[in-house]
Amino acid sequence: MTLPTSGLFRRADFRRFWAADSVSQTGAAVTLVALPLVAIGPLNATPFEAGLLVVFEYLAFLLIGLPAGAWVDRVRRRRVMIAGSLCRAALLGSIPVAYGLGVLTLPQLYVVAFGVSVCTVFFDVAHQSYLPQLVDDAQLVDANVRLEATRSIAQVGGPGAGGALVGALSAPVAIVVDAVGFICSALLLSRIRRAEARPEVRPDASLRTEIGEGLRFVFGNPLLRALTLTGAISNMCGTIGASMLLVLLNGQLGLSPFLCGLVFTAEAAGGLLGSLLTVRLAGRIGQGPAMCAAVISSGVLWMLALPMYQADWRFAVAVALQGLGWVCFMTFKINSVAFRQRLCPKPLLGRMTATNRFVVWGSMPIGALIGSALGQNVGVRQAMWVGVLGELLAVLPVFFSPLRTMRELPDSPEEEQRAQRPVVTRG
């Protein structure tokens, strides 16, 4: 695969698509800090109750991830993204309203978190399926690099700003920023001018049949299967720890919302740097080996960070290690997304994306539930240790697959078959 010099930002429609994603990500970065702090602070949630909020934030990927992909493949994707953004704005906007009226409760937070996750399922499936219609196949890696890099830039300031807003205004009021971000995202998406044809639906097609096609495409391909399983293990174990992170920092160590936000800022900054290094690293050691190295090194760095989360100078070391972990992990993330988009036939993109999200993101509410139970019954930091140790196992599916030695990932199923076909020599 050759990575071309891209003129992506000369395309007005891609600029709008990029801006819409960046604006919504900035608002979401604020809520990443603010929403759990609403539960921990004003509503005095226990570790289990706070972790349960994370369960609801990802539960829709497990419950409706597969049918969402089949449905998205039947409709125009841009409309799905616009509707998803507006619905998320309305749901999040209900929190400061309820807080101002003095009627905000944990059940409402759970309902909002689940509703946002439903919207996010449809938005994300449509988002990844729509991108290949805006750019050429040869530009997909570059487009994903630019989206991830800009998204990371938006997220660098978001959590820190979110922590500052929580300190100045209160957590519920800070969520207004996220609601406004989703409204702006919808407006930008509505200005994309490129016509999108309504997908053709086979007369004999059914949701069950189409869901099965997505599952067979992902799990019938050894490379996609390995990438999906690695992502699922990493996300499940990572969420075990993430569900307890703010409980540890704010609830037990007593760190300010601003300092809590710095952890997420470091992750975003690491993601930005990692996205900028992805192409160079993959070109130097090969795409497959780089992805294996990314998963191993990120897991080690996150394991080293955990004992350094203390209410003293060690906190700065922990933040730096957390950010470095994301520098490494971005090589796996960006290359796997671009590879799936190139390899998958366009009519299957929604179902392929939904299958991947069902497995990879559907593992997150399971991880959050495990983290919540462990945090409540064993201890918050002990639960986080289970998560970071489990992250080290995530490399196994890709390590024991052909990816380990593939310097270049194939661009099509035919090229993949040629790459894996044994070479016969005559002697």
Steps between C-alpha positions, in 0.01 A plus 500: 500500500633842404413795720447801272549864570148605580297800390221414740459847646449643153172309493227712659285200591787326682575825686140515622507132594828553687375816676175333607693213654747732673232725651298210638816337637591820685164503674518126571842550660342740750227249588762225539598679821173672591249213486677265747569798728127571508449151640796507738447858624143639515336154505752328735519179296674192640780336296248250363248771409770709330623198307145417400487835321783380274303180434208704365735719295597196288206262548335581166800363308427162655120511469438657157843512334427227244154608378620863490758410236250318280256791532765764421587314179140558388487880542699812422775520760530879525139527620573242770797705624300824509215337693747338741667831577173683564365224725819496707476877542143469631583216740803673649315831520249339735767461772566871576125566475422232759789617718373858491152382604646289781364170364815337357538133602728206424226321301479802270877488449472133409217571253696784338818291484313212334316732260827665398654157445212402268556816295874440499455145365311628196724807456827306515387224263381762251816710553744223411279379215460850355870595493586267206237684295678833556858393423676255268608160629867598476435797731322311778806461724585868458139601563485291817835640614372856452172426674674334795766772522248783493270312735791466741575872474136571589522258789829638634335813633155349557553300820712770660242760403231266627674473835533877519132547405391247762701687762360837394141416406423148635501176304138509376533851357828411326310237296333788312826530301457146370138560399599811304781304333259238367268771363794657313599156371153445354507841328839428340391157376186654348724721280674209323406537136606168350190305403454168675296242314253293696650151541334226301326237709456150359132397487575177687723669761417479870672647803591152621658408166693825478624475859626151418686633197682752719592237758628258235707769331677602822546161665556309177807711425801403719648850497176679585424237763835556671464879496145480637592265785803709596286814508233324708747374763673837519172690536350265757807502724559871445144579607542297819758758602338802336173443688689551828748769393303806610380318810867459594616848402209713621323277748795344685806718430299824514658646185330804347284469185771690310768244595262217413452658159876508444506120480265506201690794352820294515325209329379729222843661460653154480241402244587807293871426503436133432279579200775718353756220544279217373593510131870546574513213750303265276727586210812428702418161655192397301130545569437161662807501730429863593147411607623213720767723656242773561271274704783354710676830576178687585397227744838512676490879532147502644606233750792717611270803536253347745713491820609859432148638538553665839416843645859625468776545240445143373173610343698690233694182416176302472350758264811491278500119485127497420562738210793295369279192500268675257793608282565131448142375472402739218710301250274200559180704499555701181641215290223261601221748416650589161565134417137404571371787287724405203435128516122513539269530195311829526151343522619312811668793676221569747459136598876447524539810719205401717633145545836640604340750737268233642797287600760769575277760667247246626774364723520836680178484705608151606836642609332791680267262684796285607690812609202629695453171686871466574528864608209466742598162647878470465626855467529772237872472435483119506234511229725720290786249538278228357436725201859595420627143539225379270604759238828312454302202365347709221799445272445121478247494209715719272825336612375153407368615162668573164499870598812450711722474191308705240689816410213623282133425554300401189267744329244243384389141571678385184826662605461347846467152351811552289693624805413190702546251218815290549774556246577186297851475362616264231826323541 
